[in-house]
Amino acid sequence: MGVTRRGFTAGLAGTLLAAPFTRLLTGTAHAQDGGAGPRRFMVFYGPNGTVHAHWRPQGTPQDYRFQAGGVLEPLAARKAQLLLVDGLDFATADNHEGGQAAMLTNGGGERSPTRGASLDQVIADHIGGQSRFPSLELGVLTDIWGAGRQTRMSYRAGAEIVHPDADPRRVFERLFGAVAGSPEALARTRALRQSVLDTARDELADLHRRVGRAERQKLEAHLDALRSVEQQLFAEQPGTCDAPQSPARLNKDRNDDVPALLDAQLRLAVQALACGHTRVASVQLSHTVSPVVYSWLGIDDGHHALSHADDHQVAKVQQFVACERWVAERFDELLGLLAATPDPDVEGASLLDTTLVLWPKEMGDPRLHTCRDVPFVLAGGGIRGGRWLQVDTHHARLLVSICQLFGLPLDTFGDPQAQQGPLAGVA
Protein backbone atom coordinates (compact mmCIF):
# COMPACT_ATOMS: atom_id res chain seq x y z
CA MET A 1 0.00 0.00 0.00
CA GLY A 2 3.03 2.27 -0.20
CA VAL A 3 3.55 2.56 3.58
CA THR A 4 7.09 1.99 4.83
CA ARG A 5 7.84 0.15 8.05
CA ARG A 6 9.37 3.30 9.49
CA GLY A 7 6.37 5.37 8.45
CA PHE A 8 4.04 2.83 9.96
CA THR A 9 6.01 2.89 13.20
CA ALA A 10 5.90 6.66 13.40
CA GLY A 11 2.17 6.67 12.79
CA LEU A 12 1.57 3.93 15.32
CA ALA A 13 3.67 5.71 17.91
CA GLY A 14 1.68 8.89 17.40
CA THR A 15 -1.57 7.01 17.73
CA LEU A 16 -0.37 5.32 20.89
CA LEU A 17 0.01 8.66 22.57
CA ALA A 18 -3.76 8.50 22.92
CA ALA A 19 -3.52 5.11 24.62
CA PRO A 20 -3.71 4.91 28.41
CA PHE A 21 0.05 4.96 29.00
CA THR A 22 -0.40 8.06 31.15
CA ARG A 23 -1.50 5.69 33.91
CA LEU A 24 1.89 4.03 33.78
CA LEU A 25 3.55 7.40 34.30
CA THR A 26 1.49 8.36 37.35
CA GLY A 27 2.74 5.52 39.47
CA THR A 28 -0.78 4.80 40.77
CA ALA A 29 -1.85 1.93 38.55
CA HIS A 30 -2.43 -1.16 40.64
CA ALA A 31 -5.16 -3.68 41.26
CA GLN A 32 -7.31 -3.27 44.31
CA ASP A 33 -6.64 -5.88 46.96
CA GLY A 34 -9.35 -7.65 48.86
CA GLY A 35 -11.21 -6.05 51.75
CA ALA A 36 -14.13 -3.73 52.20
CA GLY A 37 -15.49 -1.54 49.46
CA PRO A 38 -16.50 -2.13 45.84
CA ARG A 39 -14.15 -3.93 43.45
CA ARG A 40 -15.46 -2.46 40.19
CA PHE A 41 -16.99 0.77 38.97
CA MET A 42 -19.49 1.51 36.21
CA VAL A 43 -21.06 4.73 34.94
CA PHE A 44 -24.39 4.82 33.11
CA TYR A 45 -25.28 8.22 31.66
CA GLY A 46 -28.31 9.75 29.96
CA PRO A 47 -28.51 13.48 29.12
CA ASN A 48 -30.48 16.69 29.53
CA GLY A 49 -31.23 16.85 33.23
CA THR A 50 -34.64 16.14 34.70
CA VAL A 51 -37.90 17.70 35.84
CA HIS A 52 -37.70 17.38 39.60
CA ALA A 53 -41.43 17.19 40.17
CA HIS A 54 -41.48 13.97 38.15
CA TRP A 55 -38.16 12.59 39.42
CA ARG A 56 -38.43 12.98 43.18
CA PRO A 57 -40.05 10.28 45.28
CA GLN A 58 -43.10 10.98 47.41
CA GLY A 59 -42.89 11.08 51.19
CA THR A 60 -39.88 11.81 53.36
CA PRO A 61 -36.25 10.64 53.13
CA GLN A 62 -37.05 8.23 55.96
CA ASP A 63 -40.29 6.93 54.45
CA TYR A 64 -40.72 7.38 50.71
CA ARG A 65 -42.02 5.66 47.60
CA PHE A 66 -41.48 6.25 43.90
CA GLN A 67 -44.39 8.17 42.48
CA ALA A 68 -46.73 6.43 40.04
CA GLY A 69 -45.88 7.54 36.52
CA GLY A 70 -42.66 9.20 37.70
CA VAL A 71 -39.20 8.88 36.19
CA LEU A 72 -37.90 6.47 38.85
CA GLU A 73 -40.97 4.24 39.12
CA PRO A 74 -39.40 1.52 36.90
CA LEU A 75 -36.80 1.09 39.67
CA ALA A 76 -39.32 0.57 42.47
CA ALA A 77 -38.48 -3.12 42.89
CA ARG A 78 -34.82 -2.17 43.42
CA LYS A 79 -35.41 0.53 46.01
CA ALA A 80 -33.42 -1.39 48.62
CA GLN A 81 -30.36 -1.35 46.31
CA LEU A 82 -30.46 2.35 45.45
CA LEU A 83 -28.99 5.48 47.00
CA LEU A 84 -30.63 8.65 45.66
CA VAL A 85 -28.60 11.84 46.07
CA ASP A 86 -30.79 14.90 45.49
CA GLY A 87 -29.69 18.53 45.55
CA LEU A 88 -26.10 18.59 44.30
CA ASP A 89 -24.63 21.78 42.81
CA PHE A 90 -21.75 21.97 40.36
CA ALA A 91 -19.25 24.49 41.70
CA THR A 92 -17.37 24.98 38.45
CA ALA A 93 -19.93 24.96 35.63
CA ASP A 94 -23.36 25.85 34.38
CA ASN A 95 -25.49 25.16 31.32
CA HIS A 96 -25.30 22.17 29.00
CA GLU A 97 -21.70 22.15 27.79
CA GLY A 98 -20.21 23.17 31.12
CA GLY A 99 -22.24 20.56 32.94
CA GLN A 100 -21.21 17.79 30.58
CA ALA A 101 -17.51 18.58 31.07
CA ALA A 102 -17.72 19.06 34.85
CA MET A 103 -20.11 16.22 35.70
CA LEU A 104 -17.33 13.70 36.43
CA THR A 105 -14.38 16.12 36.74
CA ASN A 106 -15.53 19.15 38.76
CA GLY A 107 -13.23 21.16 36.51
CA GLY A 108 -10.01 22.34 38.07
CA GLY A 109 -7.78 21.52 35.12
CA GLU A 110 -4.16 20.41 35.15
CA ARG A 111 -3.32 22.20 38.42
CA SER A 112 -6.05 20.56 40.47
CA PRO A 113 -5.30 17.54 42.69
CA THR A 114 -6.96 15.25 40.13
CA ARG A 115 -5.34 17.08 37.17
CA GLY A 116 -8.59 17.45 35.23
CA ALA A 117 -9.27 13.71 35.15
CA SER A 118 -12.81 12.37 35.43
CA LEU A 119 -14.02 10.14 38.25
CA ASP A 120 -13.95 6.96 36.17
CA GLN A 121 -10.36 7.58 35.08
CA VAL A 122 -9.16 8.41 38.61
CA ILE A 123 -10.66 5.13 39.83
CA ALA A 124 -9.24 3.25 36.82
CA ASP A 125 -5.77 4.55 37.67
CA HIS A 126 -6.25 3.05 41.12
CA ILE A 127 -7.79 -0.37 40.37
CA GLY A 128 -7.41 -1.00 36.65
CA GLY A 129 -3.69 -1.32 36.12
CA GLN A 130 -3.62 -5.12 35.83
CA SER A 131 -6.60 -5.35 33.45
CA ARG A 132 -6.39 -5.66 29.68
CA PHE A 133 -8.36 -2.43 29.55
CA PRO A 134 -7.77 -0.19 32.58
CA SER A 135 -11.10 1.37 31.58
CA LEU A 136 -13.66 0.67 28.87
CA GLU A 137 -15.74 3.51 27.42
CA LEU A 138 -18.81 2.66 25.33
CA GLY A 139 -21.17 5.09 23.64
CA VAL A 140 -24.55 5.20 21.95
CA LEU A 141 -25.02 7.89 19.30
CA THR A 142 -22.05 9.84 20.67
CA ASP A 143 -20.22 10.53 17.39
CA ILE A 144 -22.55 12.47 15.12
CA TRP A 145 -21.63 15.87 16.62
CA GLY A 146 -17.93 15.14 16.85
CA ALA A 147 -15.76 15.24 19.96
CA GLY A 148 -15.58 18.08 22.47
CA ARG A 149 -16.74 19.32 25.84
CA GLN A 150 -20.36 19.07 24.76
CA THR A 151 -20.17 15.41 23.72
CA ARG A 152 -17.64 13.78 26.07
CA MET A 153 -17.70 12.98 29.79
CA SER A 154 -14.43 11.09 30.41
CA TYR A 155 -11.00 12.71 30.68
CA ARG A 156 -7.54 11.46 31.55
CA ALA A 157 -5.13 13.56 33.59
CA GLY A 158 -4.30 16.73 31.72
CA ALA A 159 -7.94 17.02 30.57
CA GLU A 160 -7.25 14.62 27.67
CA ILE A 161 -10.54 13.45 26.19
CA VAL A 162 -11.29 9.73 26.41
CA HIS A 163 -13.51 8.82 23.47
CA PRO A 164 -16.31 6.27 23.83
CA ASP A 165 -16.54 3.55 21.20
CA ALA A 166 -20.02 3.75 19.70
CA ASP A 167 -19.81 0.64 17.51
CA PRO A 168 -20.79 -2.57 19.37
CA ARG A 169 -19.25 -4.87 16.76
CA ARG A 170 -15.95 -3.03 17.03
CA VAL A 171 -16.17 -3.29 20.82
CA PHE A 172 -16.83 -7.01 20.47
CA GLU A 173 -13.72 -7.46 18.32
CA ARG A 174 -11.60 -5.51 20.81
CA LEU A 175 -12.85 -7.58 23.72
CA PHE A 176 -13.33 -11.04 22.27
CA GLY A 177 -11.59 -11.12 18.89
CA ALA A 178 -8.79 -13.11 20.49
CA VAL A 179 -11.13 -15.95 21.48
CA ALA A 180 -13.66 -16.01 18.62
CA GLY A 181 -13.10 -18.09 15.49
CA SER A 182 -11.27 -21.28 14.58
CA PRO A 183 -7.91 -22.08 16.22
CA GLU A 184 -6.18 -21.68 12.85
CA ALA A 185 -7.72 -18.25 12.19
CA LEU A 186 -6.90 -17.12 15.71
CA ALA A 187 -3.29 -18.24 15.33
CA ARG A 188 -2.96 -16.27 12.08
CA THR A 189 -4.48 -13.17 13.64
CA ARG A 190 -2.24 -13.35 16.68
CA ALA A 191 0.86 -13.89 14.53
CA LEU A 192 0.03 -10.90 12.35
CA ARG A 193 -0.60 -8.66 15.35
CA GLN A 194 2.61 -9.80 17.01
CA SER A 195 4.56 -9.15 13.82
CA VAL A 196 3.24 -5.60 13.62
CA LEU A 197 4.12 -4.94 17.26
CA ASP A 198 7.57 -6.50 16.89
CA THR A 199 8.27 -4.28 13.89
CA ALA A 200 7.18 -1.19 15.79
CA ARG A 201 9.24 -2.17 18.85
CA ASP A 202 12.38 -2.78 16.75
CA GLU A 203 12.03 0.56 14.98
CA LEU A 204 11.57 2.43 18.26
CA ALA A 205 14.51 0.64 19.85
CA ASP A 206 16.70 1.59 16.89
CA LEU A 207 15.62 5.23 17.19
CA HIS A 208 16.25 5.13 20.93
CA ARG A 209 19.94 4.44 20.37
CA ARG A 210 20.35 7.38 18.01
CA VAL A 211 18.55 10.31 19.65
CA GLY A 212 19.16 12.65 22.55
CA ARG A 213 17.94 12.36 26.12
CA ALA A 214 14.72 14.34 25.68
CA GLU A 215 13.71 12.30 22.64
CA ARG A 216 14.56 9.08 24.50
CA GLN A 217 12.03 9.94 27.20
CA LYS A 218 9.34 10.35 24.55
CA LEU A 219 10.33 7.07 22.90
CA GLU A 220 10.22 5.30 26.25
CA ALA A 221 6.66 6.55 26.64
CA HIS A 222 5.88 5.10 23.20
CA LEU A 223 7.37 1.76 24.25
CA ASP A 224 5.26 1.81 27.40
CA ALA A 225 2.24 2.44 25.20
CA LEU A 226 3.19 -0.49 22.99
CA ARG A 227 3.32 -2.75 26.02
CA SER A 228 -0.15 -1.51 27.01
CA VAL A 229 -1.53 -2.27 23.55
CA GLU A 230 0.11 -5.71 23.56
CA GLN A 231 -1.57 -6.43 26.91
CA GLN A 232 -4.92 -5.52 25.37
CA LEU A 233 -4.41 -7.53 22.20
CA PHE A 234 -3.09 -10.67 23.87
CA ALA A 235 -4.87 -11.68 27.03
CA GLU A 236 -2.65 -13.96 29.09
CA GLN A 237 -5.44 -16.54 29.40
CA PRO A 238 -7.68 -15.95 26.38
CA GLY A 239 -9.61 -19.17 26.96
CA THR A 240 -10.85 -18.39 30.48
CA CYS A 241 -13.98 -16.57 29.29
CA ASP A 242 -16.30 -17.66 26.53
CA ALA A 243 -17.05 -15.00 23.94
CA PRO A 244 -20.70 -13.94 23.80
CA GLN A 245 -22.60 -13.88 20.55
CA SER A 246 -21.40 -11.12 18.25
CA PRO A 247 -23.81 -8.13 18.18
CA ALA A 248 -25.99 -7.63 15.13
CA ARG A 249 -24.79 -5.26 12.43
CA LEU A 250 -26.19 -1.89 13.44
CA ASN A 251 -25.64 1.63 12.17
CA LYS A 252 -23.93 3.33 15.11
CA ASP A 253 -25.20 6.74 13.92
CA ARG A 254 -28.82 5.78 13.19
CA ASN A 255 -31.40 7.21 15.58
CA ASP A 256 -33.85 4.32 15.34
CA ASP A 257 -31.12 1.81 16.23
CA VAL A 258 -30.61 3.40 19.67
CA PRO A 259 -32.53 0.72 21.65
CA ALA A 260 -30.56 -2.12 20.03
CA LEU A 261 -27.27 -0.23 20.30
CA LEU A 262 -27.79 0.50 23.99
CA ASP A 263 -28.78 -3.09 24.74
CA ALA A 264 -25.66 -4.39 22.97
CA GLN A 265 -23.33 -1.95 24.73
CA LEU A 266 -24.74 -2.71 28.18
CA ARG A 267 -24.34 -6.43 27.63
CA LEU A 268 -20.79 -6.03 26.34
CA ALA A 269 -19.86 -3.86 29.33
CA VAL A 270 -21.20 -6.42 31.80
CA GLN A 271 -19.47 -9.26 29.95
CA ALA A 272 -16.19 -7.33 29.98
CA LEU A 273 -16.46 -6.97 33.76
CA ALA A 274 -17.38 -10.63 34.18
CA CYS A 275 -14.43 -11.79 32.07
CA GLY A 276 -11.96 -9.59 33.92
CA HIS A 277 -11.11 -7.55 30.82
CA THR A 278 -11.70 -4.38 32.82
CA ARG A 279 -12.76 -3.19 36.25
CA VAL A 280 -14.04 0.23 35.15
CA ALA A 281 -16.65 0.65 32.42
CA SER A 282 -18.98 3.38 31.24
CA VAL A 283 -21.92 3.50 28.85
CA GLN A 284 -22.78 6.97 27.60
CA LEU A 285 -26.20 7.42 25.98
CA SER A 286 -25.80 10.36 23.59
CA HIS A 287 -24.71 13.65 25.18
CA THR A 288 -26.04 16.95 26.43
CA VAL A 289 -28.31 18.82 23.98
CA SER A 290 -29.04 15.33 22.72
CA PRO A 291 -30.83 15.28 19.36
CA VAL A 292 -32.08 11.71 19.87
CA VAL A 293 -35.73 11.25 18.95
CA TYR A 294 -37.39 8.48 20.97
CA SER A 295 -39.32 7.34 17.92
CA TRP A 296 -39.73 3.80 19.31
CA LEU A 297 -42.01 5.38 21.94
CA GLY A 298 -44.12 7.10 19.27
CA ILE A 299 -42.48 10.47 20.00
CA ASP A 300 -41.60 12.88 17.19
CA ASP A 301 -39.69 15.66 18.99
CA GLY A 302 -36.03 15.48 19.96
CA HIS A 303 -35.08 14.80 23.57
CA HIS A 304 -33.42 18.20 24.02
CA ALA A 305 -36.45 20.07 22.70
CA LEU A 306 -38.73 18.12 25.05
CA SER A 307 -36.45 18.83 28.00
CA HIS A 308 -37.21 22.55 27.64
CA ALA A 309 -41.01 22.23 27.60
CA ASP A 310 -42.48 24.38 30.37
CA ASP A 311 -45.16 23.26 32.81
CA HIS A 312 -47.92 24.68 30.62
CA GLN A 313 -46.95 22.29 27.81
CA VAL A 314 -48.33 19.31 29.66
CA ALA A 315 -48.21 16.86 26.74
CA LYS A 316 -44.57 17.72 25.94
CA VAL A 317 -43.53 17.37 29.59
CA GLN A 318 -45.19 13.97 29.74
CA GLN A 319 -43.31 12.93 26.61
CA PHE A 320 -40.04 13.98 28.25
CA VAL A 321 -40.99 11.97 31.33
CA ALA A 322 -41.74 8.97 29.09
CA CYS A 323 -38.24 9.26 27.59
CA GLU A 324 -36.67 9.44 31.05
CA ARG A 325 -38.70 6.47 32.26
CA TRP A 326 -37.37 4.51 29.28
CA VAL A 327 -33.80 5.39 30.35
CA ALA A 328 -34.65 4.34 33.93
CA GLU A 329 -35.87 1.00 32.56
CA ARG A 330 -32.51 0.53 30.82
CA PHE A 331 -30.74 1.32 34.11
CA ASP A 332 -32.92 -1.29 35.78
CA GLU A 333 -31.97 -3.80 33.07
CA LEU A 334 -28.29 -3.03 33.64
CA LEU A 335 -28.65 -3.70 37.36
CA GLY A 336 -30.49 -6.91 36.53
CA LEU A 337 -27.68 -8.09 34.25
CA LEU A 338 -25.12 -7.38 36.95
CA ALA A 339 -27.23 -9.13 39.59
CA ALA A 340 -27.57 -12.21 37.38
CA THR A 341 -23.82 -12.45 36.69
CA PRO A 342 -21.58 -14.17 39.28
CA ASP A 343 -18.51 -12.28 40.42
CA PRO A 344 -15.57 -14.36 39.13
CA ASP A 345 -13.41 -13.37 42.12
CA VAL A 346 -15.81 -13.54 45.08
CA GLU A 347 -17.60 -16.80 45.80
CA GLY A 348 -21.34 -16.41 46.22
CA ALA A 349 -21.38 -12.76 45.10
CA SER A 350 -22.87 -11.20 42.00
CA LEU A 351 -21.30 -8.42 39.96
CA LEU A 352 -23.92 -6.07 41.40
CA ASP A 353 -22.70 -6.92 44.89
CA THR A 354 -19.18 -5.82 44.02
CA THR A 355 -19.70 -3.16 41.33
CA LEU A 356 -20.60 0.39 42.29
CA VAL A 357 -22.87 1.78 39.57
CA LEU A 358 -23.35 5.54 39.12
CA TRP A 359 -26.15 7.18 37.12
CA PRO A 360 -25.23 10.88 37.01
CA LYS A 361 -26.82 13.91 35.37
CA GLU A 362 -25.01 16.86 33.81
CA MET A 363 -27.58 19.43 34.93
CA GLY A 364 -30.64 19.90 37.11
CA ASP A 365 -33.80 21.36 35.56
CA PRO A 366 -32.84 21.83 31.88
CA ARG A 367 -35.39 24.62 31.48
CA LEU A 368 -33.28 26.77 33.79
CA HIS A 369 -29.98 25.93 32.04
CA THR A 370 -28.23 25.49 35.39
CA CYS A 371 -26.17 22.83 37.08
CA ARG A 372 -27.96 23.30 40.37
CA ASP A 373 -30.06 20.76 42.22
CA VAL A 374 -28.59 17.92 40.13
CA PRO A 375 -29.70 14.36 40.98
CA PHE A 376 -27.32 11.37 41.02
CA VAL A 377 -28.26 7.72 41.65
CA LEU A 378 -25.91 5.04 43.01
CA ALA A 379 -26.50 1.30 43.16
CA GLY A 380 -24.72 -1.91 44.11
CA GLY A 381 -21.14 -2.12 45.29
CA GLY A 382 -22.11 -2.86 48.87
CA ILE A 383 -23.57 0.59 49.58
CA ARG A 384 -26.48 0.90 52.01
CA GLY A 385 -29.45 1.24 49.73
CA GLY A 386 -33.05 2.21 50.30
CA ARG A 387 -32.05 5.79 51.09
CA TRP A 388 -32.82 9.23 49.71
CA LEU A 389 -30.26 11.87 50.63
CA GLN A 390 -31.54 15.43 50.34
CA VAL A 391 -28.49 17.68 50.33
CA ASP A 392 -27.41 21.21 49.50
CA THR A 393 -23.72 20.97 48.69
CA HIS A 394 -21.21 20.76 45.86
CA HIS A 395 -21.11 17.53 43.90
CA ALA A 396 -17.33 17.36 44.41
CA ARG A 397 -18.07 15.95 47.84
CA LEU A 398 -19.94 13.02 46.31
CA LEU A 399 -17.02 12.42 43.93
CA VAL A 400 -14.70 12.40 46.96
CA SER A 401 -16.97 9.91 48.75
CA ILE A 402 -16.98 7.56 45.79
CA CYS A 403 -13.18 7.70 45.57
CA GLN A 404 -12.90 6.96 49.27
CA LEU A 405 -15.13 3.90 48.85
CA PHE A 406 -12.39 2.56 46.57
CA GLY A 407 -9.68 3.35 49.10
CA LEU A 408 -8.39 6.50 47.44
CA PRO A 409 -7.11 8.98 50.06
CA LEU A 410 -8.63 12.07 48.40
CA ASP A 411 -10.21 14.94 50.30
CA THR A 412 -11.07 17.07 47.28
CA PHE A 413 -11.87 16.40 43.64
CA GLY A 414 -11.33 18.75 40.73
CA ASP A 415 -11.34 22.45 41.58
CA PRO A 416 -9.96 22.67 45.14
CA GLN A 417 -12.09 25.76 45.76
CA ALA A 418 -15.14 23.50 45.86
CA GLN A 419 -16.21 22.20 49.23
CA GLN A 420 -13.77 19.64 50.59
CA GLY A 421 -14.34 16.35 52.33
CA PRO A 422 -16.76 13.49 51.62
CA LEU A 423 -20.53 13.70 51.51
CA ALA A 424 -22.01 12.48 54.76
CA GLY A 425 -24.31 9.49 54.45
CA VAL A 426 -22.79 7.90 51.34
CA ALA A 427 -20.62 5.28 53.05
NORDA-V804235 format. One record per residue. N is the residue number from 1. RES is the residue in one letter. PHI is phi in degrees with one decimal (NA if undefined). NEAR is the number of other C-alpha atoms within 12 Angstrom. Layout:
# NORDA-V804235
N,RES,PHI,NEAR
N,RES,PHI,NEAR
This chain:
# NORDA-V804235
1,M,NA,6
2,G,82.8,7
3,V,-105.8,11
4,T,-76.3,13
5,R,-60.8,21
6,R,-66.9,21
7,G,-66.1,17
8,F,-62.2,21
9,T,-61.3,29
10,A,-62.8,24
11,G,-66.3,19
12,L,-64.2,28
13,A,-61.5,32
14,G,-65.0,21
15,T,-64.0,17
16,L,-68.0,28
17,L,-61.4,26
18,A,-85.0,25
19,A,-75.0,33
20,P,-78.0,40
21,F,-75.4,35
22,T,-59.7,34
23,R,-63.0,34
24,L,-69.7,28
25,L,-87.5,19
26,T,-81.8,20
27,G,76.5,12
28,T,-111.3,23
29,A,-76.8,27
30,H,-159.4,22
31,A,-76.6,25
32,Q,-74.5,29
33,D,-77.0,17
34,G,-66.7,15
35,G,120.1,13
36,A,-68.5,17
37,G,97.4,28
38,P,-67.2,38
39,R,-106.8,42
40,R,-140.7,52
41,F,-140.3,50
42,M,-140.6,46
43,V,-114.8,46
44,F,-121.9,44
45,Y,-127.3,45
46,G,-134.2,45
47,P,-93.4,46
48,N,74.7,47
49,G,64.4,46
50,T,-155.1,48
51,V,-104.7,37
52,H,-57.8,30
53,A,-62.2,21
54,H,-103.3,27
55,W,-95.6,36
56,R,-67.0,33
57,P,-66.6,33
58,Q,-105.5,21
59,G,108.0,12
60,T,-115.6,14
61,P,-56.8,20
62,Q,-86.3,13
63,D,-150.2,14
64,Y,-136.2,19
65,R,-143.5,28
66,F,-74.4,31
67,Q,-70.2,21
68,A,-61.1,19
69,G,81.5,26
70,G,-81.5,32
71,V,-60.3,36
72,L,-90.4,41
73,E,-55.1,29
74,P,-61.3,28
75,L,-99.2,36
76,A,-56.5,24
77,A,-69.3,18
78,R,-106.0,30
79,K,-50.1,28
80,A,-67.5,21
81,Q,-103.0,30
82,L,-110.2,35
83,L,-119.9,35
84,L,-93.1,40
85,V,-117.6,40
86,D,-122.9,34
87,G,111.6,29
88,L,-81.6,36
89,D,-116.5,35
90,F,-85.7,45
91,A,-79.1,34
92,T,-116.8,32
93,A,-157.2,33
94,D,-144.8,28
95,N,68.3,30
96,H,-62.4,38
97,E,-61.4,29
98,G,-62.1,30
99,G,-65.1,42
100,Q,-60.3,43
101,A,-72.2,42
102,A,-93.0,44
103,M,-52.2,56
104,L,-108.7,50
105,T,-115.3,51
106,N,53.0,49
107,G,57.3,42
108,G,92.8,31
109,G,69.5,26
110,E,-59.4,22
111,R,-87.0,18
112,S,-78.6,24
113,P,-56.8,28
114,T,-99.5,39
115,R,56.8,29
116,G,79.6,34
117,A,-77.0,40
118,S,-87.6,45
119,L,-54.4,50
120,D,-62.1,44
121,Q,-75.2,45
122,V,-61.7,46
123,I,-67.8,50
124,A,-62.4,46
125,D,-60.9,41
126,H,-87.2,37
127,I,-118.9,36
128,G,-101.6,36
129,G,-64.2,35
130,Q,-96.1,29
131,S,-88.5,38
132,R,-56.4,34
133,F,-119.5,39
134,P,-52.7,43
135,S,-149.6,48
136,L,-130.4,46
137,E,-110.8,43
138,L,-117.7,47
139,G,-130.8,43
140,V,-134.7,45
141,L,53.4,42
142,T,-105.1,40
143,D,-105.6,29
144,I,-69.2,22
145,W,-103.9,19
146,G,77.8,17
147,A,-118.3,23
148,G,-178.0,25
149,R,-60.6,31
150,Q,-79.8,30
151,T,-118.5,40
152,R,-126.1,48
153,M,-124.1,52
154,S,-110.4,47
155,Y,-141.4,44
156,R,-82.0,36
157,A,-54.8,37
158,G,88.1,27
159,A,58.8,33
160,E,-81.7,28
161,I,-62.6,27
162,V,-106.7,34
163,H,-90.0,31
164,P,-74.6,35
165,D,-91.3,37
166,A,-96.0,37
167,D,-112.4,36
168,P,-58.2,39
169,R,-67.4,26
170,R,-67.8,25
171,V,-60.6,34
172,F,-57.0,33
173,E,-63.7,25
174,R,-63.3,31
175,L,-80.8,41
176,F,-124.2,37
177,G,-60.0,32
178,A,-78.9,35
179,V,-125.8,32
180,A,-104.4,25
181,G,110.5,19
182,S,-72.5,12
183,P,-56.1,15
184,E,-67.3,13
185,A,-66.3,15
186,L,-65.0,21
187,A,-63.6,18
188,R,-64.3,15
189,T,-63.2,22
190,R,-63.9,25
191,A,-64.2,17
192,L,-64.6,16
193,R,-61.8,23
194,Q,-65.2,21
195,S,-62.2,16
196,V,-62.6,23
197,L,-66.7,31
198,D,-62.9,21
199,T,-61.5,24
200,A,-62.4,34
201,R,-64.6,32
202,D,-63.3,21
203,E,-62.7,28
204,L,-67.8,36
205,A,-64.5,24
206,D,-63.9,18
207,L,-63.7,25
208,H,-58.9,22
209,R,-75.2,16
210,R,-117.9,14
211,V,-122.1,16
212,G,-77.4,12
213,R,-63.0,13
214,A,-62.4,12
215,E,-67.8,16
216,R,-62.1,19
217,Q,-61.9,18
218,K,-66.1,25
219,L,-65.1,33
220,E,-63.8,28
221,A,-64.7,30
222,H,-62.0,38
223,L,-64.3,35
224,D,-59.6,27
225,A,-64.9,32
226,L,-60.2,39
227,R,-62.4,26
228,S,-64.9,30
229,V,-64.5,33
230,E,-61.1,29
231,Q,-63.2,31
232,Q,-73.2,33
233,L,-75.0,32
234,F,-124.9,32
235,A,-62.8,28
236,E,-64.2,18
237,Q,-129.7,19
238,P,-64.9,25
239,G,-93.3,17
240,T,-81.3,16
241,C,-139.7,23
242,D,-70.8,21
243,A,-72.5,26
244,P,-72.9,25
245,Q,-65.6,19
246,S,-63.2,26
247,P,-61.7,26
248,A,-64.0,19
249,R,-73.5,16
250,L,-125.4,26
251,N,-85.8,23
252,K,-65.0,34
253,D,-111.0,24
254,R,-95.7,25
255,N,-55.0,29
256,D,-72.7,23
257,D,-88.9,26
258,V,-55.0,35
259,P,-58.0,30
260,A,-69.4,25
261,L,-63.0,37
262,L,-65.4,41
263,D,-59.7,30
264,A,-64.2,36
265,Q,-67.6,43
266,L,-63.0,42
267,R,-66.8,36
268,L,-66.0,43
269,A,-62.8,47
270,V,-64.9,45
271,Q,-65.1,35
272,A,-63.6,42
273,L,-66.1,41
274,A,-65.0,38
275,C,-87.1,32
276,G,76.0,39
277,H,-69.4,41
278,T,-154.5,38
279,R,-116.6,48
280,V,-134.2,48
281,A,-136.8,46
282,S,-141.0,50
283,V,-126.4,50
284,Q,-107.8,45
285,L,-86.8,46
286,S,56.8,44
287,H,-165.6,43
288,T,-59.4,42
289,V,59.1,36
290,S,-58.6,37
291,P,-88.7,30
292,V,-59.0,38
293,V,-105.9,29
294,Y,-81.1,31
295,S,-64.1,22
296,W,-66.8,18
297,L,-99.4,23
298,G,78.0,13
299,I,-104.7,23
300,D,-103.6,21
301,D,-89.9,25
302,G,-68.4,26
303,H,-60.6,40
304,H,-63.8,34
305,A,-60.4,27
306,L,-64.7,37
307,S,-65.8,41
308,H,-103.1,32
309,A,-67.3,26
310,D,-84.4,19
311,D,-64.7,19
312,H,-78.3,10
313,Q,-93.2,15
314,V,-57.5,14
315,A,-63.8,17
316,K,-66.7,25
317,V,-61.8,32
318,Q,-65.0,28
319,Q,-66.0,34
320,F,-61.6,41
321,V,-61.8,37
322,A,-62.2,33
323,C,-62.2,41
324,E,-68.5,38
325,R,-65.2,32
326,W,-62.0,30
327,V,-64.7,36
328,A,-61.4,31
329,E,-63.7,27
330,R,-68.0,34
331,F,-63.1,40
332,D,-61.7,35
333,E,-63.9,26
334,L,-59.6,40
335,L,-62.4,41
336,G,-64.8,27
337,L,-61.6,27
338,L,-64.4,36
339,A,-66.6,28
340,A,-88.2,20
341,T,-108.5,29
342,P,-64.7,25
343,D,-73.5,30
344,P,-70.3,25
345,D,-107.1,22
346,V,-124.3,19
347,E,-61.9,12
348,G,82.4,15
349,A,-106.2,23
350,S,-97.3,30
351,L,-62.1,41
352,L,-67.2,41
353,D,-63.1,36
354,T,-115.8,39
355,T,-114.2,42
356,L,-82.6,44
357,V,-111.7,43
358,L,-117.5,41
359,W,-115.6,39
360,P,-95.5,45
361,K,-123.3,46
362,E,-94.5,49
363,M,-160.7,47
364,G,-86.8,40
365,D,-77.6,36
366,P,-64.7,37
367,R,-71.8,26
368,L,-97.9,23
369,H,55.5,27
370,T,-127.7,29
371,C,-104.1,38
372,R,-118.3,36
373,D,59.2,34
374,V,-90.7,44
375,P,-94.1,44
376,F,-121.6,43
377,V,-125.9,40
378,L,-118.6,45
379,A,-150.4,44
380,G,68.9,39
381,G,62.3,36
382,G,80.2,31
383,I,-71.2,32
384,R,-81.2,23
385,G,-88.4,25
386,G,71.1,29
387,R,-124.9,30
388,W,-127.6,33
389,L,-90.6,33
390,Q,-100.1,25
391,V,-127.5,25
392,D,-145.5,23
393,T,-157.2,28
394,H,-76.0,39
395,H,-71.5,49
396,A,-57.1,41
397,R,-68.6,39
398,L,-68.5,50
399,L,-60.5,47
400,V,-61.9,40
401,S,-59.1,32
402,I,-63.6,44
403,C,-59.5,40
404,Q,-66.7,29
405,L,-61.5,33
406,F,-93.1,40
407,G,85.1,25
408,L,-82.0,29
409,P,-84.9,20
410,L,-98.3,29
411,D,-117.5,27
412,T,-150.3,35
413,F,-139.6,47
414,G,72.4,45
415,D,-57.6,35
416,P,-68.5,29
417,Q,-76.7,22
418,A,-69.6,30
419,Q,-58.0,27
420,Q,-100.2,26
421,G,91.4,26
422,P,-76.9,28
423,L,-89.2,31
424,A,-60.2,20
425,G,96.9,20
426,V,-77.8,35
427,A,-72.2,27
